[in-house]
Amino acid sequence: MTAATDRPALRTVLYVDDEPDIREIVQLALGLVDGLNVEICESGERALQRLPDITPDLVLLDVMMPGTDGPTTLQRMRADPRLANIPVVFVTAKAMPAEVARFRELGAIAVIAKPFDPMQFGQQIKAIWEGLDHG
Amino acid sequence: MDERDELQQKIADIASRYITRTAGELAGLRDLIAKVRAGNSSAVKDIEQLAHKIYGSGSMFGFEAVSDQARELEFATKAPADAQMLDKLQRCADALEARVQDALRARGVQ
């Protein structure tokens, strides 16, 4: 059996963004990935409420949201034993090198800059998932 | 039409909806600047969030000039709140409105 087949399949992704147009784009873009269940939340607070039920393989977080922003959502996930190990990717227009370094220090496994190409977004997410150490 | 063509078409539809809605949000931006002028410094954060949202989404939908101008507005909110900053906010808001109107005209929306 190869390492690739040992890797668990990416089944459920939660995307969190306050911007409805971007949520719709992401839902459409990830809809191109066969077998992927895409859950959507409009705020960090709502995501924190729903996460224990959704138990996604991966969380994609916008950074700048009213109320509970992306970094705060990640910090609260890390403080909750039920959510602490779920990998988080930031999807943000705040993608200058210093900002990316800060997000990685907070525990994000990757940062995807906006604007992203919706046609490639699903493949980007799959590549990030496949690059994770699932051991 | 395959699913990728369908996605492209849907993105174009969402882009049209986005720029029309953004034009509507500019009235709110003017209200926020008026609040800052009246001494409500917390409105600066609201301007920053609105500008950031327009910046991030504008570039997603190919409205580069709108996005660039919104980014300049976002930067302007980070300056110390004084008369110079207010003038800069106003200039950026005026320029943003002009860029949005350009984008609407380019799409045949008045």
gemmi code that builds the backbone of each chain (N, CA, C; Angstrom):
import gemmi

chains = {
    "A": [
        ("MET", (0.850, -1.199, 0.000), (0.000, 0.000, 0.000), (0.885, 1.248, 0.000)),
        ("THR", (0.583, 2.213, -0.822), (1.414, 3.418, -0.896), (1.007, 4.403, 0.185)),
        ("ALA", (1.899, 5.389, 0.402), (1.583, 6.438, 1.377), (0.315, 7.173, 0.968)),
        ("ALA", (0.158, 7.368, -0.352), (-1.014, 8.115, -0.828), (-2.314, 7.416, -0.441)),
        ("THR", (-2.335, 6.087, -0.526), (-3.573, 5.393, -0.197), (-3.787, 5.295, 1.310)),
        ("ASP", (-2.700, 5.432, 2.095), (-2.854, 5.443, 3.550), (-3.517, 6.722, 4.032)),
        ("ARG", (-3.397, 7.742, 3.219), (-3.881, 9.055, 3.613), (-5.409, 9.049, 3.703)),
        ("PRO", (-5.985, 9.535, 4.800), (-7.453, 9.574, 4.862), (-8.007, 10.553, 3.836)),
        ("ALA", (-9.170, 10.219, 3.291), (-9.787, 11.107, 2.300), (-10.302, 12.366, 2.982)),
        ("LEU", (-10.255, 13.470, 2.247), (-10.839, 14.716, 2.742), (-12.341, 14.641, 2.493)),
        ("ARG", (-13.124, 14.571, 3.575), (-14.564, 14.356, 3.419), (-15.390, 15.610, 3.692)),
        ("THR", (-15.027, 16.336, 4.744), (-15.842, 17.500, 5.118), (-14.954, 18.702, 5.395)),
        ("VAL", (-15.326, 19.833, 4.791), (-14.615, 21.093, 4.993), (-15.633, 22.120, 5.500)),
        ("LEU", (-15.216, 22.904, 6.489), (-16.050, 24.026, 6.948), (-15.398, 25.314, 6.489)),
        ("TYR", (-16.150, 26.154, 5.778), (-15.643, 27.460, 5.350), (-16.377, 28.554, 6.131)),
        ("VAL", (-15.609, 29.502, 6.666), (-16.181, 30.557, 7.518), (-15.799, 31.913, 6.946)),
        ("ASP", (-16.802, 32.708, 6.587), (-16.547, 34.034, 6.004), (-17.813, 34.866, 6.170)),
        ("ASP", (-17.630, 36.141, 6.505), (-18.810, 37.012, 6.680), (-19.311, 37.549, 5.337)),
        ("GLU", (-18.537, 37.355, 4.291), (-18.886, 37.945, 2.992), (-19.694, 36.926, 2.165)),
        ("PRO", (-20.989, 37.206, 1.932), (-21.843, 36.185, 1.299), (-21.406, 35.796, -0.105)),
        ("ASP", (-20.893, 36.755, -0.881), (-20.488, 36.417, -2.250), (-19.308, 35.434, -2.253)),
        ("ILE", (-18.391, 35.646, -1.326), (-17.236, 34.748, -1.262), (-17.673, 33.369, -0.763)),
        ("ARG", (-18.597, 33.348, 0.175), (-19.105, 32.040, 0.640), (-19.697, 31.257, -0.526)),
        ("GLU", (-20.434, 31.985, -1.359), (-21.087, 31.306, -2.493), (-20.050, 30.784, -3.484)),
        ("ILE", (-19.032, 31.618, -3.743), (-17.964, 31.189, -4.651), (-17.268, 29.933, -4.123)),
        ("VAL", (-16.965, 29.953, -2.828), (-16.262, 28.804, -2.242), (-17.135, 27.557, -2.309)),
        ("GLN", (-18.407, 27.714, -2.016), (-19.306, 26.551, -2.087), (-19.318, 25.974, -3.508)),
        ("LEU", (-19.381, 26.865, -4.494), (-19.381, 26.409, -5.884), (-18.044, 25.768, -6.248)),
        ("ALA", (-16.959, 26.433, -5.836), (-15.620, 25.945, -6.211), (-15.345, 24.585, -5.589)),
        ("LEU", (-15.675, 24.429, -4.304), (-15.409, 23.143, -3.650), (-16.414, 22.082, -4.085)),
        ("GLY", (-17.498, 22.527, -4.674), (-18.462, 21.580, -5.234), (-17.889, 20.808, -6.411)),
        ("LEU", (-16.783, 21.321, -6.978), (-16.133, 20.605, -8.086), (-15.323, 19.403, -7.595)),
        ("VAL", (-15.099, 19.346, -6.271), (-14.296, 18.242, -5.724), (-15.234, 17.076, -5.404)),
        ("ASP", (-15.008, 15.964, -6.082), (-15.880, 14.788, -5.909), (-15.889, 14.314, -4.463)),
        ("GLY", (-17.072, 14.089, -3.958), (-17.216, 13.460, -2.646), (-16.979, 14.360, -1.467)),
        ("LEU", (-16.747, 15.656, -1.712), (-16.450, 16.570, -0.603), (-17.730, 17.232, -0.096)),
        ("ASN", (-17.944, 17.130, 1.204), (-19.072, 17.801, 1.844), (-18.606, 19.177, 2.317)),
        ("VAL", (-19.285, 20.221, 1.904), (-18.868, 21.592, 2.239), (-19.908, 22.216, 3.166)),
        ("GLU", (-19.465, 22.590, 4.348), (-20.318, 23.293, 5.303), (-19.878, 24.755, 5.340)),
        ("ILE", (-20.831, 25.644, 5.562), (-20.551, 27.082, 5.495), (-21.079, 27.759, 6.764)),
        ("CYS", (-20.283, 28.682, 7.316), (-20.753, 29.524, 8.425), (-20.430, 30.978, 8.100)),
        ("GLU", (-21.261, 31.891, 8.619), (-21.119, 33.305, 8.303), (-20.333, 34.077, 9.361)),
        ("SER", (-19.922, 33.407, 10.425), (-19.163, 34.108, 11.470), (-18.340, 33.107, 12.272)),
        ("GLY", (-17.328, 33.642, 12.950), (-16.526, 32.793, 13.817), (-17.349, 32.228, 14.955)),
        ("GLU", (-18.222, 33.052, 15.493), (-19.054, 32.610, 16.622), (-19.952, 31.442, 16.214)),
        ("ARG", (-20.558, 31.569, 15.047), (-21.440, 30.505, 14.548), (-20.630, 29.225, 14.276)),
        ("ALA", (-19.423, 29.408, 13.769), (-18.575, 28.245, 13.506), (-18.256, 27.512, 14.808)),
        ("LEU", (-17.936, 28.275, 15.848), (-17.599, 27.643, 17.127), (-18.795, 26.884, 17.703)),
        ("GLN", (-19.986, 27.395, 17.445), (-21.196, 26.679, 17.899), (-21.382, 25.371, 17.133)),
        ("ARG", (-21.141, 25.410, 15.825), (-21.469, 24.259, 14.980), (-20.344, 23.220, 14.884)),
        ("LEU", (-19.123, 23.648, 15.156), (-17.980, 22.748, 14.946), (-18.099, 21.393, 15.649)),
        ("PRO", (-18.545, 21.350, 16.914), (-18.609, 20.032, 17.559), (-19.558, 19.068, 16.844)),
        ("ASP", (-20.563, 19.590, 16.168), (-21.494, 18.718, 15.440), (-20.973, 18.371, 14.046)),
        ("ILE", (-20.347, 19.341, 13.396), (-19.881, 19.106, 12.017), (-18.646, 18.207, 12.012)),
        ("THR", (-17.765, 18.411, 12.989), (-16.458, 17.720, 13.052), (-15.795, 17.611, 11.665)),
        ("PRO", (-15.469, 18.749, 11.068), (-14.858, 18.729, 9.730), (-13.425, 18.200, 9.775)),
        ("ASP", (-12.941, 17.762, 8.638), (-11.529, 17.381, 8.532), (-10.648, 18.619, 8.511)),
        ("LEU", (-11.208, 19.715, 7.967), (-10.422, 20.926, 7.734), (-11.344, 22.139, 7.895)),
        ("VAL", (-10.802, 23.209, 8.506), (-11.554, 24.459, 8.630), (-10.830, 25.543, 7.836)),
        ("LEU", (-11.573, 26.260, 7.018), (-11.040, 27.387, 6.246), (-11.629, 28.651, 6.832)),
        ("LEU", (-10.748, 29.539, 7.328), (-11.209, 30.714, 8.058), (-10.811, 32.003, 7.368)),
        ("ASP", (-11.780, 32.877, 7.152), (-11.465, 34.260, 6.800), (-10.812, 34.893, 8.030)),
        ("VAL", (-9.993, 35.911, 7.838), (-9.315, 36.541, 8.977), (-10.159, 37.666, 9.553)),
        ("MET", (-10.513, 38.622, 8.699), (-11.144, 39.841, 9.207), (-12.661, 39.705, 9.121)),
        ("MET", (-13.263, 39.382, 10.250), (-14.717, 39.260, 10.334), (-15.180, 40.069, 11.539)),
        ("PRO", (-16.371, 40.650, 11.462), (-16.893, 41.357, 12.631), (-17.087, 40.387, 13.799)),
        ("GLY", (-16.967, 40.891, 15.003), (-17.146, 40.023, 16.170), (-15.937, 39.134, 16.358)),
        ("THR", (-16.142, 37.829, 16.324), (-15.051, 36.876, 16.514), (-14.315, 36.700, 15.188)),
        ("ASP", (-13.119, 37.284, 15.110), (-12.396, 37.215, 13.826), (-11.712, 35.848, 13.666)),
        ("GLY", (-11.030, 35.658, 12.547), (-10.433, 34.362, 12.271), (-9.401, 33.934, 13.317)),
        ("PRO", (-8.410, 34.804, 13.636), (-7.422, 34.403, 14.641), (-8.048, 34.065, 15.999)),
        ("THR", (-9.061, 34.832, 16.407), (-9.717, 34.531, 17.685), (-10.457, 33.204, 17.609)),
        ("THR", (-11.075, 32.937, 16.466), (-11.765, 31.653, 16.292), (-10.772, 30.505, 16.416)),
        ("LEU", (-9.612, 30.667, 15.787), (-8.587, 29.619, 15.872), (-8.125, 29.441, 17.319)),
        ("GLN", (-7.887, 30.531, 18.016), (-7.423, 30.422, 19.401), (-8.459, 29.713, 20.269)),
        ("ARG", (-9.731, 30.005, 20.032), (-10.781, 29.354, 20.835), (-10.909, 27.878, 20.458)),
        ("MET", (-10.660, 27.564, 19.195), (-10.653, 26.139, 18.810), (-9.530, 25.407, 19.536)),
        ("ARG", (-8.355, 26.032, 19.580), (-7.208, 25.379, 20.194), (-7.407, 25.187, 21.703)),
        ("ALA", (-8.253, 26.022, 22.297), (-8.515, 25.917, 23.739), (-9.607, 24.901, 24.061)),
        ("ASP", (-10.247, 24.353, 23.048), (-11.337, 23.399, 23.246), (-10.838, 22.012, 22.840)),
        ("PRO", (-10.738, 21.078, 23.783), (-10.169, 19.758, 23.452), (-10.910, 19.050, 22.316)),
        ("ARG", (-12.178, 19.348, 22.139), (-12.932, 18.694, 21.059), (-12.507, 19.211, 19.680)),
        ("LEU", (-11.981, 20.439, 19.642), (-11.698, 21.101, 18.359), (-10.202, 21.352, 18.136)),
        ("ALA", (-9.425, 21.100, 19.179), (-8.025, 21.554, 19.180), (-7.195, 20.972, 18.041)),
        ("ASN", (-7.546, 19.779, 17.581), (-6.696, 19.128, 16.581), (-7.187, 19.289, 15.147)),
        ("ILE", (-8.251, 20.029, 14.948), (-8.750, 20.208, 13.574), (-7.832, 21.199, 12.852)),
        ("PRO", (-7.261, 20.809, 11.723), (-6.375, 21.729, 10.990), (-7.145, 22.941, 10.461)),
        ("VAL", (-6.464, 24.086, 10.509), (-7.084, 25.343, 10.078), (-6.228, 26.002, 8.999)),
        ("VAL", (-6.900, 26.471, 7.964), (-6.263, 27.244, 6.898), (-6.904, 28.627, 6.893)),
        ("PHE", (-6.103, 29.673, 6.861), (-6.668, 31.012, 6.700), (-6.789, 31.343, 5.212)),
        ("VAL", (-7.914, 31.922, 4.866), (-8.149, 32.389, 3.488), (-8.385, 33.890, 3.603)),
        ("THR", (-7.421, 34.685, 3.151), (-7.455, 36.095, 3.529), (-6.786, 37.018, 2.523)),
        ("ALA", (-7.270, 38.260, 2.494), (-6.584, 39.296, 1.728), (-5.393, 39.839, 2.507)),
        ("LYS", (-5.329, 39.491, 3.811), (-4.201, 39.925, 4.652), (-3.094, 38.885, 4.536)),
        ("ALA", (-2.394, 38.916, 3.424), (-1.428, 37.845, 3.169), (-0.028, 38.382, 2.896)),
        ("MET", (0.317, 39.492, 3.554), (1.694, 39.959, 3.492), (2.564, 38.987, 4.299)),
        ("PRO", (3.865, 38.894, 3.975), (4.703, 37.891, 4.655), (4.630, 37.939, 6.187)),
        ("ALA", (4.635, 39.143, 6.761), (4.598, 39.236, 8.223), (3.269, 38.712, 8.768)),
        ("GLU", (2.205, 38.965, 8.017), (0.887, 38.478, 8.462), (0.818, 36.960, 8.343)),
        ("VAL", (1.345, 36.449, 7.240), (1.342, 34.991, 7.055), (2.142, 34.330, 8.179)),
        ("ALA", (3.290, 34.922, 8.525), (4.109, 34.351, 9.605), (3.334, 34.351, 10.918)),
        ("ARG", (2.602, 35.413, 11.167), (1.820, 35.481, 12.415), (0.735, 34.405, 12.431)),
        ("PHE", (0.083, 34.210, 11.286), (-0.987, 33.195, 11.235), (-0.405, 31.792, 11.444)),
        ("ARG", (0.777, 31.565, 10.886), (1.408, 30.253, 11.076), (1.785, 30.065, 12.546)),
        ("GLU", (2.244, 31.148, 13.184), (2.576, 31.053, 14.614), (1.348, 30.737, 15.447)),
        ("LEU", (0.210, 31.243, 15.013), (-1.037, 30.966, 15.734), (-1.469, 29.511, 15.569)),
        ("GLY", (-0.937, 28.845, 14.569), (-1.263, 27.428, 14.391), (-1.928, 27.090, 13.075)),
        ("ALA", (-2.086, 28.070, 12.186), (-2.657, 27.749, 10.873), (-1.679, 26.857, 10.107)),
        ("ILE", (-2.208, 25.866, 9.404), (-1.313, 24.981, 8.647), (-0.966, 25.575, 7.294)),
        ("ALA", (-1.767, 26.545, 6.830), (-1.511, 27.190, 5.540), (-2.303, 28.490, 5.471)),
        ("VAL", (-1.904, 29.328, 4.533), (-2.612, 30.587, 4.290), (-2.842, 30.695, 2.788)),
        ("ILE", (-4.098, 30.866, 2.400), (-4.432, 31.075, 0.986), (-4.807, 32.541, 0.823)),
        ("ALA", (-4.140, 33.207, -0.121), (-4.381, 34.634, -0.321), (-5.614, 34.853, -1.192)),
        ("LYS", (-6.411, 35.846, -0.814), (-7.458, 36.362, -1.696), (-6.837, 37.482, -2.520)),
        ("PRO", (-7.077, 37.583, -3.799), (-8.008, 36.732, -4.532), (-7.402, 35.378, -4.863)),
        ("PHE", (-8.223, 34.349, -4.795), (-7.795, 33.032, -5.245), (-8.575, 32.696, -6.513)),
        ("ASP", (-8.069, 31.734, -7.237), (-8.733, 31.325, -8.476), (-9.775, 30.252, -8.144)),
        ("PRO", (-11.048, 30.565, -8.288), (-12.079, 29.580, -7.917), (-11.925, 28.258, -8.665)),
        ("MET", (-11.390, 28.326, -9.891), (-11.250, 27.095, -10.668), (-10.169, 26.178, -10.075)),
        ("GLN", (-9.234, 26.769, -9.335), (-8.124, 25.990, -8.770), (-8.286, 25.743, -7.268)),
        ("PHE", (-9.288, 26.372, -6.677), (-9.381, 26.388, -5.213), (-9.495, 24.975, -4.636)),
        ("GLY", (-10.340, 24.164, -5.243), (-10.519, 22.798, -4.750), (-9.217, 22.012, -4.777)),
        ("GLN", (-8.449, 22.173, -5.846), (-7.167, 21.466, -5.948), (-6.179, 21.980, -4.905)),
        ("GLN", (-6.226, 23.304, -4.645), (-5.350, 23.872, -3.614), (-5.647, 23.232, -2.252)),
        ("ILE", (-6.936, 23.130, -1.960), (-7.333, 22.569, -0.662), (-6.929, 21.095, -0.582)),
        ("LYS", (-7.141, 20.369, -1.656), (-6.747, 18.954, -1.662), (-5.240, 18.806, -1.474)),
        ("ALA", (-4.470, 19.693, -2.127), (-3.003, 19.617, -2.010), (-2.563, 19.899, -0.573)),
        ("ILE", (-3.213, 20.854, 0.071), (-2.868, 21.153, 1.473), (-3.181, 19.928, 2.340)),
        ("TRP", (-4.343, 19.344, 2.114), (-4.743, 18.164, 2.886), (-3.757, 17.014, 2.667)),
        ("GLU", (-3.365, 16.817, 1.429), (-2.481, 15.696, 1.121), (-1.060, 15.941, 1.631)),
        ("GLY", (-0.725, 17.210, 1.851), (0.600, 17.525, 2.379), (0.691, 17.421, 3.886)),
        ("LEU", (-0.465, 17.222, 4.534), (-0.461, 17.127, 5.998), (0.099, 15.784, 6.439)),
        ("ASP", (0.753, 15.805, 7.613), (1.181, 14.556, 8.219), (-0.010, 13.999, 8.995)),
        ("HIS", (-0.602, 12.928, 8.452), (-1.783, 12.356, 9.105), (-1.432, 11.260, 10.101)),
        ("GLY", (-0.119, 11.083, 10.322), (0.288, 10.025, 11.233), (-0.105, 10.323, 12.655)),
    ],
    "B": [
        ("MET", (-22.979, 22.654, -21.538), (-22.111, 23.416, -20.626), (-21.620, 22.486, -19.505)),
        ("ASP", (-20.281, 22.355, -19.350), (-19.806, 21.480, -18.274), (-19.777, 22.265, -16.962)),
        ("GLU", (-19.427, 21.549, -15.885), (-19.559, 22.180, -14.567), (-18.593, 23.352, -14.385)),
        ("ARG", (-17.456, 23.331, -15.105), (-16.521, 24.457, -14.996), (-17.066, 25.695, -15.717)),
        ("ASP", (-17.674, 25.480, -16.888), (-18.314, 26.610, -17.582), (-19.441, 27.181, -16.728)),
        ("GLU", (-20.165, 26.265, -16.101), (-21.270, 26.688, -15.252), (-20.752, 27.528, -14.077)),
        ("LEU", (-19.610, 27.094, -13.506), (-19.012, 27.843, -12.401), (-18.605, 29.235, -12.872)),
        ("GLN", (-17.982, 29.325, -14.054), (-17.574, 30.632, -14.595), (-18.781, 31.551, -14.759)),
        ("GLN", (-19.873, 31.003, -15.267), (-21.069, 31.800, -15.472), (-21.638, 32.286, -14.137)),
        ("LYS", (-21.646, 31.382, -13.156), (-22.178, 31.766, -11.838), (-21.299, 32.828, -11.193)),
        ("ILE", (-19.978, 32.708, -11.381), (-19.072, 33.715, -10.817), (-19.360, 35.080, -11.458)),
        ("ALA", (-19.599, 35.097, -12.765), (-19.921, 36.362, -13.447), (-21.217, 36.954, -12.890)),
        ("ASP", (-22.196, 36.107, -12.626), (-23.460, 36.593, -12.059), (-23.245, 37.172, -10.657)),
        ("ILE", (-22.458, 36.470, -9.868), (-22.196, 36.940, -8.496), (-21.420, 38.256, -8.544)),
        ("ALA", (-20.508, 38.382, -9.507), (-19.716, 39.614, -9.637), (-20.626, 40.813, -9.932)),
        ("SER", (-21.606, 40.612, -10.808), (-22.538, 41.708, -11.116), (-23.332, 42.103, -9.884)),
        ("ARG", (-23.764, 41.098, -9.158), (-24.530, 41.361, -7.933), (-23.653, 42.085, -6.908)),
        ("TYR", (-22.404, 41.661, -6.833), (-21.467, 42.253, -5.872), (-21.272, 43.750, -6.141)),
        ("ILE", (-21.006, 44.108, -7.397), (-20.674, 45.513, -7.665), (-21.906, 46.403, -7.495)),
        ("THR", (-23.088, 45.864, -7.794), (-24.310, 46.632, -7.573), (-24.523, 46.858, -6.074)),
        ("ARG", (-24.293, 45.806, -5.291), (-24.484, 45.950, -3.846), (-23.449, 46.898, -3.253)),
        ("THR", (-22.229, 46.812, -3.758), (-21.172, 47.695, -3.252), (-21.537, 49.160, -3.486)),
        ("ALA", (-22.120, 49.453, -4.647), (-22.547, 50.828, -4.923), (-23.531, 51.285, -3.850)),
        ("GLY", (-24.412, 50.405, -3.430), (-25.369, 50.739, -2.380), (-24.708, 50.960, -1.028)),
        ("GLU", (-23.619, 50.253, -0.792), (-22.942, 50.354, 0.513), (-22.178, 51.669, 0.667)),
        ("LEU", (-21.944, 52.361, -0.449), (-21.148, 53.594, -0.356), (-21.884, 54.698, 0.395)),
        ("ALA", (-23.206, 54.671, 0.370), (-23.963, 55.650, 1.173), (-23.665, 55.423, 2.652)),
        ("GLY", (-23.588, 54.161, 3.036), (-23.246, 53.829, 4.413), (-21.846, 54.298, 4.765)),
        ("LEU", (-20.950, 54.236, 3.785), (-19.583, 54.691, 4.018), (-19.563, 56.193, 4.308)),
        ("ARG", (-20.351, 56.947, 3.556), (-20.413, 58.397, 3.792), (-20.963, 58.700, 5.190)),
        ("ASP", (-21.954, 57.913, 5.591), (-22.509, 58.094, 6.943), (-21.445, 57.821, 8.001)),
        ("LEU", (-20.641, 56.797, 7.756), (-19.594, 56.455, 8.728), (-18.554, 57.568, 8.824)),
        ("ILE", (-18.184, 58.137, 7.680), (-17.207, 59.240, 7.714), (-17.804, 60.439, 8.457)),
        ("ALA", (-19.085, 60.686, 8.249), (-19.748, 61.780, 8.976), (-19.705, 61.514, 10.476)),
        ("LYS", (-19.864, 60.261, 10.863), (-19.795, 59.913, 12.297), (-18.401, 60.189, 12.855)),
        ("VAL", (-17.378, 59.845, 12.073), (-16.006, 60.107, 12.532), (-15.809, 61.618, 12.690)),
        ("ARG", (-16.309, 62.379, 11.722), (-16.201, 63.852, 11.805), (-16.890, 64.375, 13.066)),
        ("ALA", (-17.969, 63.691, 13.454), (-18.725, 64.128, 14.636), (-18.094, 63.630, 15.933)),
        ("GLY", (-16.970, 62.927, 15.819), (-16.245, 62.517, 17.021), (-16.445, 61.066, 17.428)),
        ("ASN", (-17.166, 60.309, 16.619), (-17.382, 58.900, 16.942), (-16.217, 58.077, 16.382)),
        ("SER", (-15.199, 57.901, 17.193), (-13.987, 57.256, 16.688), (-14.195, 55.764, 16.416)),
        ("SER", (-15.202, 55.155, 17.031), (-15.426, 53.718, 16.782), (-15.889, 53.467, 15.350)),
        ("ALA", (-16.403, 54.515, 14.693), (-16.824, 54.350, 13.297), (-15.627, 54.087, 12.379)),
        ("VAL", (-14.419, 54.453, 12.837), (-13.220, 54.191, 12.024), (-13.057, 52.691, 11.805)),
        ("LYS", (-13.335, 51.898, 12.844), (-13.220, 50.442, 12.729), (-14.241, 49.914, 11.716)),
        ("ASP", (-15.435, 50.494, 11.735), (-16.468, 50.065, 10.773), (-16.034, 50.390, 9.342)),
        ("ILE", (-15.412, 51.568, 9.175), (-14.916, 51.940, 7.837), (-13.828, 50.961, 7.402)),
        ("GLU", (-12.936, 50.641, 8.336), (-11.856, 49.703, 8.019), (-12.438, 48.356, 7.571)),
        ("GLN", (-13.434, 47.863, 8.299), (-14.010, 46.551, 7.948), (-14.715, 46.592, 6.604)),
        ("LEU", (-15.454, 47.687, 6.350), (-16.154, 47.800, 5.063), (-15.135, 47.890, 3.918)),
        ("ALA", (-14.095, 48.709, 4.122), (-13.071, 48.861, 3.080), (-12.361, 47.529, 2.829)),
        ("HIS", (-12.070, 46.818, 3.908), (-11.386, 45.531, 3.760), (-12.248, 44.535, 2.982)),
        ("LYS", (-13.531, 44.548, 3.276), (-14.452, 43.631, 2.596), (-14.504, 43.948, 1.096)),
        ("ILE", (-14.588, 45.239, 0.776), (-14.646, 45.639, -0.641), (-13.322, 45.290, -1.322)),
        ("TYR", (-12.234, 45.517, -0.605), (-10.906, 45.198, -1.150), (-10.782, 43.705, -1.467)),
        ("GLY", (-11.123, 42.875, -0.497), (-10.954, 41.428, -0.682), (-11.869, 40.865, -1.761)),
        ("SER", (-13.127, 41.266, -1.732), (-14.079, 40.708, -2.696), (-13.871, 41.315, -4.081)),
        ("GLY", (-13.539, 42.605, -4.139), (-13.360, 43.260, -5.440), (-12.329, 42.561, -6.286)),
        ("SER", (-11.205, 42.195, -5.655), (-10.168, 41.517, -6.423), (-10.607, 40.114, -6.828)),
        ("MET", (-11.428, 39.477, -6.001), (-11.943, 38.142, -6.360), (-12.749, 38.180, -7.652)),
        ("PHE", (-13.450, 39.290, -7.854), (-14.365, 39.367, -8.994), (-13.788, 40.167, -10.156)),
        ("GLY", (-12.522, 40.522, -10.067), (-11.865, 41.190, -11.182), (-12.041, 42.700, -11.208)),
        ("PHE", (-12.549, 43.270, -10.119), (-12.683, 44.736, -10.047), (-11.427, 45.295, -9.379)),
        ("GLU", (-10.329, 45.253, -10.122), (-9.034, 45.599, -9.533), (-8.979, 47.054, -9.075)),
        ("ALA", (-9.519, 47.971, -9.908), (-9.447, 49.391, -9.546), (-10.265, 49.669, -8.282)),
        ("VAL", (-11.412, 49.021, -8.184), (-12.244, 49.162, -6.978), (-11.480, 48.605, -5.772)),
        ("SER", (-10.897, 47.435, -5.960), (-10.171, 46.776, -4.875), (-8.987, 47.625, -4.411)),
        ("ASP", (-8.215, 48.148, -5.372), (-7.040, 48.957, -5.014), (-7.459, 50.197, -4.223)),
        ("GLN", (-8.546, 50.839, -4.677), (-8.985, 52.051, -3.990), (-9.502, 51.730, -2.587)),
        ("ALA", (-10.197, 50.590, -2.467), (-10.690, 50.186, -1.139), (-9.510, 49.896, -0.205)),
        ("ARG", (-8.441, 49.349, -0.761), (-7.273, 49.073, 0.074), (-6.657, 50.381, 0.576)),
        ("GLU", (-6.621, 51.385, -0.310), (-6.087, 52.685, 0.115), (-6.941, 53.269, 1.236)),
        ("LEU", (-8.257, 53.086, 1.102), (-9.151, 53.552, 2.165), (-8.873, 52.794, 3.466)),
        ("GLU", (-8.675, 51.481, 3.355), (-8.380, 50.685, 4.554), (-7.103, 51.195, 5.229)),
        ("PHE", (-6.066, 51.463, 4.428), (-4.815, 51.995, 4.996), (-5.057, 53.338, 5.677)),
        ("ALA", (-5.919, 54.143, 5.055), (-6.167, 55.490, 5.604), (-6.780, 55.422, 6.995)),
        ("THR", (-7.493, 54.347, 7.304), (-8.122, 54.242, 8.638), (-7.094, 53.994, 9.727)),
        ("LYS", (-5.882, 53.623, 9.338), (-4.880, 53.276, 10.356), (-4.087, 54.495, 10.830)),
        ("ALA", (-4.301, 55.649, 10.192), (-3.592, 56.868, 10.590), (-4.233, 57.437, 11.861)),
        ("PRO", (-3.489, 58.290, 12.574), (-4.085, 58.947, 13.745), (-5.320, 59.750, 13.336)),
        ("ALA", (-6.350, 59.696, 14.173), (-7.629, 60.348, 13.839), (-7.514, 61.859, 14.017)),
        ("ASP", (-7.205, 62.563, 12.945), (-7.134, 64.015, 12.984), (-7.744, 64.565, 11.686)),
        ("ALA", (-7.650, 65.872, 11.506), (-8.283, 66.496, 10.336), (-7.683, 65.959, 9.033)),
        ("GLN", (-6.382, 65.717, 9.060), (-5.710, 65.200, 7.870), (-6.238, 63.800, 7.520)),
        ("MET", (-6.425, 62.998, 8.531), (-6.949, 61.641, 8.293), (-8.363, 61.708, 7.745)),
        ("LEU", (-9.169, 62.619, 8.290), (-10.548, 62.751, 7.799), (-10.574, 63.167, 6.330)),
        ("ASP", (-9.696, 64.094, 5.981), (-9.633, 64.520, 4.573), (-9.233, 63.349, 3.682)),
        ("LYS", (-8.300, 62.559, 4.170), (-7.837, 61.403, 3.392), (-8.974, 60.378, 3.245)),
        ("LEU", (-9.696, 60.137, 4.320), (-10.835, 59.211, 4.248), (-11.835, 59.687, 3.193)),
        ("GLN", (-12.102, 61.000, 3.226), (-13.085, 61.540, 2.284), (-12.605, 61.409, 0.843)),
        ("ARG", (-11.325, 61.728, 0.620), (-10.773, 61.615, -0.739), (-10.828, 60.164, -1.221)),
        ("CYS", (-10.470, 59.248, -0.323), (-10.499, 57.818, -0.701), (-11.926, 57.360, -0.981)),
        ("ALA", (-12.863, 57.826, -0.171), (-14.264, 57.429, -0.371), (-14.773, 57.976, -1.702)),
        ("ASP", (-14.413, 59.224, -2.018), (-14.833, 59.812, -3.300), (-14.247, 59.016, -4.475)),
        ("ALA", (-12.969, 58.697, -4.348), (-12.312, 57.948, -5.430), (-12.903, 56.548, -5.549)),
        ("LEU", (-13.234, 55.944, -4.418), (-13.831, 54.600, -4.448), (-15.191, 54.646, -5.151)),
        ("GLU", (-15.953, 55.677, -4.832), (-17.264, 55.807, -5.482), (-17.085, 55.945, -6.994)),
        ("ALA", (-16.095, 56.724, -7.401), (-15.844, 56.904, -8.846), (-15.463, 55.576, -9.502)),
        ("ARG", (-14.634, 54.779, -8.813), (-14.203, 53.493, -9.385), (-15.398, 52.530, -9.490)),
        ("VAL", (-16.264, 52.581, -8.483), (-17.448, 51.702, -8.517), (-18.378, 52.120, -9.654)),
        ("GLN", (-18.533, 53.434, -9.821), (-19.383, 53.904, -10.928), (-18.782, 53.499, -12.280)),
        ("ASP", (-17.465, 53.582, -12.391), (-16.794, 53.125, -13.624), (-17.126, 51.658, -13.896)),
        ("ALA", (-17.034, 50.850, -12.829), (-17.278, 49.407, -12.984), (-18.728, 49.146, -13.383)),
        ("LEU", (-19.638, 49.899, -12.788), (-21.057, 49.730, -13.140), (-21.291, 50.106, -14.603)),
        ("ARG", (-20.693, 51.227, -15.009), (-20.855, 51.662, -16.407), (-20.293, 50.608, -17.364)),
        ("ALA", (-19.146, 50.048, -16.995), (-18.519, 49.035, -17.855), (-19.417, 47.815, -18.022)),
        ("ARG", (-20.263, 47.578, -17.036), (-21.195, 46.443, -17.107), (-22.564, 46.858, -17.620)),
        ("GLY", (-22.663, 48.136, -18.017), (-23.937, 48.599, -18.562), (-24.993, 48.882, -17.521)),
        ("VAL", (-24.554, 49.071, -16.266), (-25.496, 49.398, -15.181), (-25.280, 50.851, -14.799)),
        ("GLN", (-26.330, 51.633, -14.765), (-26.200, 53.054, -14.383), (-26.696, 53.273, -12.965)),
    ],
}
model = gemmi.Model(1)
for chain_id, residues in chains.items():
    chain = gemmi.Chain(chain_id)
    for i, (resn, *xyz) in enumerate(residues, 1):
        res = gemmi.Residue()
        res.name, res.seqid = resn, gemmi.SeqId(i, " ")
        for name, pos in zip(("N", "CA", "C"), xyz):
            atom = gemmi.Atom()
            atom.name, atom.element = name, gemmi.Element(name[0])
            atom.pos, atom.b_iso = gemmi.Position(*pos), 0.0
            res.add_atom(atom)
        chain.add_residue(res)
    model.add_chain(chain)
structure = gemmi.Structure()
structure.add_model(model)
structure.setup_entities()
